[in-house]
Amino acid sequence: MFKMNSRLTLLILGIVSISFSVFSKYSTAFNNDRRIIEQRLATYSQRLLLIRTKMTSSSEWTQNDTDHAEEARKKLGIWPLDEYNVKLLNEVHPRDYVSEKEPYTEYDLIAIGAGAGGLVSSKQSARRGAKSAMISEALAGGDCLNVGCVPSKALIRSARAVSQVRKAGEFGIIIKGEVVVDFPKVMERLRQKRAAIAPADGHSGTESAGTHVYQGRARLTGPNTLEVNGQTLKFKNCILATGGRPFIPNVIPGLKEAPYTTNEELFNLVVLPPRMVILGAGVVALEMAQSFALLGSKVTVINRSSRLFESKAGDPEAAKIIQTELEKDGVTFLSKAKVENVETLVEADNDQHPLPLMKIKVADQTLECECLLIATGRMANVENCGLETGGVEFQIGKGVVVDDYARSISNPNVYAVGDCCAGVPRLTHMSGEMAKLVVQNSLANDDWKLSSLVVPAVAYTEPEFATVGISSEGQAEIEGVKCEVYRAGLEHNDRAILENSNVGFCKIIVKKGSDEILGATIVAERAGEMINEVSLAMKNNIGLYAIGRNIHPYPTTGEAVMGCGIQYINKHLPRFDEN
Ligand SMILES: Cc1cc2nc3c(=O)[nH]c(=O)nc-3n(C[C@H](O)[C@H](O)[C@H](O)COP(=O)(O)OP(=O)(O)OC[C@H]3O[C@@H](n4cnc5c(N)ncnc54)[C@H](O)[C@@H]3O)c2cc1C
């Protein structure tokens, strides 16, 4: 019976739209108001679809349905459609989704995009009483939940388990027999964890917060209007939160045609690639290189620079430690290397070849691999969003151009947050913080500045590599700042010694002649947790002296942060052998 209702609704929709087009074609008077009527019709169509959605079970993604599996793979880039991916999609991209809520004639805030930036700005504004909407084209949760932070950290955890098992002997634990990595199980765990986190970003939670959710692609149609699914929405403030995508170099012959992988497909793997070549040596490349090497792939990283983190003048000592530790886990680095061409030997298919085969020429070497991961940076999603029509200035690749309040420099009704924004760190917590900032600035008329943000960043390798602010002498030099560096090595940190992880250090950089903290680099097992103390100090103008006087529990790796402060204090205390 439900199926009949569904077909009937579709039939009505068909008849209504055919009648509309015939009628509108032949009526001049009608043509004058065509746009308005078209918009109304789109709204009615959506309502009818909503009725259909509620009355049928076809709004749910289901397992073991080949049409659903095909749709999920082709339209949303998600596979396999097992119980966990079904759960994920039912949260973040329900089929035929239409909000139950009556649209407002004008919204206080509409976020375009449903990643950290769009979710936080639209939910927070709704919770505070604003008329708010969020428009989600693909998967809510954006890159972070679906193809970024969440799946990568799930994979890293499995890889760490391999590492711990391998090192068990160092702790007096003997594992008898062979240790086997069950890669399909590793990936199933990843999907399960991602699905468990998904409800936080799901449409129903967002609607419950008071936001109207529209599922479709949004395009600006004017300085304060946009269009989604043929419907025009008016806004006082629009938050562009359209995120980014992998940058694919276009100068490598054969690459465009090759079945390469990016983060958008990597987490769908169900077969471990025996050989993986990674193009790029940034954070994503390093995290995945170490993980796949530990899980059993033979991994080669191709770095065009002569050392890690060179292009951003990252700390050279950190670069050396991270590279050495990854090499110990089986990763091969080719530095100052340039890919000459990529040749596809075998395309993947569902039968004999679950993985493709490629040949990569790098200088005098030829590498073969079943997975070529492109991790050469990110570019902003600014195309086909109607930014030109909306009068929003942007730069291809870099993103929307904003002022210090995250406001478009050319359209004061529009703000941009996160990865689609030019000149800001591309990190989830940055998108989230910018979202809070734009809610304040746009709705509360505040003057919260981007330049006031202190943004830590972490590479979740083992050991972790965490930075904040000016993180090396090289960076200070580039910025023309005179600095002093205080360093505490982990070789003498008792907790790190006891944990067998005493490779690393904490370096805190201060303005020369003062204890004003400019930034830090920490390489340690939990550097991502340790860096927060330095960020807090920087944000609140707490100097290195105070960090040295902040008692840290013994034994903790965090004592290395205090250690830098103690060095500062010792250097500045009066000596007893001087008058
Ligand atoms: C492999 C990997 C690992 C990462 N790990 C970390 C990590 O550990 N920590 C960290 O802080 N960061 C990490 N990042 C970066 C992080 O994922 C991004 O910085 C973050 O997702 C950006 O959030 P956003 O809201 O700006 O954009 P996105 O998450 O990209 O969301 C943009 C959204 O906009 C939608 N959209 C785009 N155009 C339109 C349109 N016209 N209409 C409607 N909707 C539209 C998209 O469908 C998407 O949902 C990682 C990235 C990758 C690739």
The ligand as an ORCA input file, in Angstrom:
! r2SCAN-3c Opt
* xyz 0 1
  C      42.569     12.614      5.676
  C      42.295     13.863      6.461
  C      42.485     13.853      7.821
  C      42.218     14.992      8.571
  N      42.439     14.961      9.911
  C      42.211     16.064     10.653
  C      42.416     16.033     12.061
  O      42.798     15.015     12.632
  N      42.155     17.176     12.758
  C      41.715     18.320     12.151
  O      41.500     19.316     12.837
  N      41.510     18.369     10.807
  C      41.742     17.270     10.054
  N      41.499     17.305      8.702
  C      40.971     18.551      8.107
  C      39.444     18.658      8.336
  O      38.805     17.512      7.833
  C      38.884     19.895      7.669
  O      39.639     21.008      8.048
  C      37.436     20.136      8.051
  O      36.636     19.047      7.666
  C      36.917     21.409      7.397
  O      35.588     21.627      7.791
  P      34.668     22.606      6.926
  O      33.366     22.699      7.629
  O      35.396     23.862      6.660
  O      34.490     21.874      5.506
  P      34.041     20.408      5.116
  O      34.189     19.464      6.224
  O      34.765     20.083      3.851
  O      32.495     20.543      4.806
  C      32.027     21.221      3.678
  C      30.598     20.802      3.424
  O      30.012     21.659      2.454
  C      29.192     20.909      1.559
  N      29.036     21.730      0.365
  C      30.008     22.168     -0.476
  N      29.478     22.969     -1.407
  C      28.149     23.050     -1.160
  C      27.069     23.740     -1.760
  N      27.250     24.551     -2.803
  N      25.820     23.568     -1.257
  C      25.608     22.789     -0.177
  N      26.602     22.115      0.442
  C      27.859     22.255     -0.046
  C      29.955     19.616      1.434
  O      29.102     18.591      0.994
  C      30.442     19.399      2.872
  O      29.472     18.740      3.635
  C      41.752     16.172      7.926
  C      41.555     16.183      6.549
  C      41.814     15.042      5.820
  C      41.595     15.080      4.343
*
